[in-house]
């Protein structure tokens, strides 16, 4: 039992309990506050809060305080490894006041970051006998020994941390489920989730808000894969027609004969397979919006019929002379240079002017890099749900690669890259090597015109950089794997100008 109640410690406990019970919004800030208080009240020089990954059983440094706090976060402990691993595996607290004499002490981390460790106080974070992680206090100030009293106080802080983590996980799960349900409602109706962070796209949304209130035709321009269909959906959803039908047609997907029937319908006997009357997409969209994707591929004969629909809101079904009247808003899209098609005679100028009343250009993904982290996170969560795999996000190098890559296939390519990465990734984070983007073309260009010495330097830079990333930039471990001296590895990193993540010293 704790021999007496220290007023300062008691006030700290009350304060933290109040924060936990008030649904404190920022879980990381709350845990950092708990760890800071625990470190102060046990007189520690440094401390860490490690969380257990349920998939691989490893302990990851979630929060680290002290002179080398940033450096230690790149490490992890295998199940049972080190004093923290022993505590997590057995669910028992531990005081080790002379780590050099304890064979459970894992020396590599301390040596790698250059922080001498003399004593460790470690307690498990338990919820219903399940260990969620470990809190470690390193070195009692003045090289004093940790006491049973310190241990008991730290166990109380560990309970508070476990409660805070569980609350945060329940809240995050609830948010994800609510978000998923909202998205599901939207996708069940055929609409995509719209994600925008970049000023360019936010500016387009402001334009769409104005455009949507009218019934004028809209022409959406942009490269393949930029999200033109999503912009078309937003035009419809922000318009007065939002409760009516939104009908999609890909003008490039069908031959001319079938496309005419698809757009305008047909009557029984109009052609061989016309065994009954059939409404076309324009009739199905009556009162709502029709989205004509790949409008640049619409045959000239159908362009004339479409022009009449825009001008007179009438047409005839295939095989019929009866006039059908419709009230439809037309939104068209193309990745072609439609103005050049007009000049070459491939596209009717009068139809172009009718469609181009309210043009919207969607910039390529490489021109709106602010959207990449948001989109990447959305796709990661989406494919984690589909594959039932768990990742905590992207490594710094993976994000740097995504932000520097040109994305010729735009958002569609980004989605495919992340789906592939989720399938093949082995670590808790998606790394640059999992994305498999741009490597071959970039490598070929790098070697062009180089002599053997230059080419070998390029190869070494890539090879060593990959090895460092695979071992969390731990030079000692990487040197062992590469079978070279650590000092030689350090020199190679500098000579080859290998860029390191922020917070990593070389």
Secondary structure, DSSP 8 states (H G I E B T S, - for coil): --SS--HHHHHHHHHHHHHHHTT-S-HHHHHHHHHHHHHHHTTEEEEEEEEE-TTT--EEEEEEESTTHHHHTT-EE-TT-HHHHHHHHHT--EEES-GGG-TT--HHHHHHHT-----EEEEEEEETTEEEEEEEEEEEGGGB---HHHHHHHHHHHHHHHHHHHHHHHHHHHHHHHHHHHHHHHHHTT-------SHHHHHHHHHHHHHHTS---EEEE--TTS-HHHHHHHHHHTSTTTTS-EEEEETTSS-HHHHHHHHH-B-TTSSTT--S-B--HHHHTTTSEEEEETGGGS-HHHHHHHHHHHHHSEEE-BT---EEE---EEEEEESS-HHHHHHHTSS-HHHHHHHTTEEEE---GGG-THHHHHHHHHHHHHHHHHHT-----B-HHHHHHHHHS--TTHHHHHHHHHHHHHHH--SSSB-HHHH--SHHHHHHHHHTT--HHHHHHHHHHHHHHHHHHHTTT-HHHHHHHHTS-HHHHHHHHHHTT----TT---
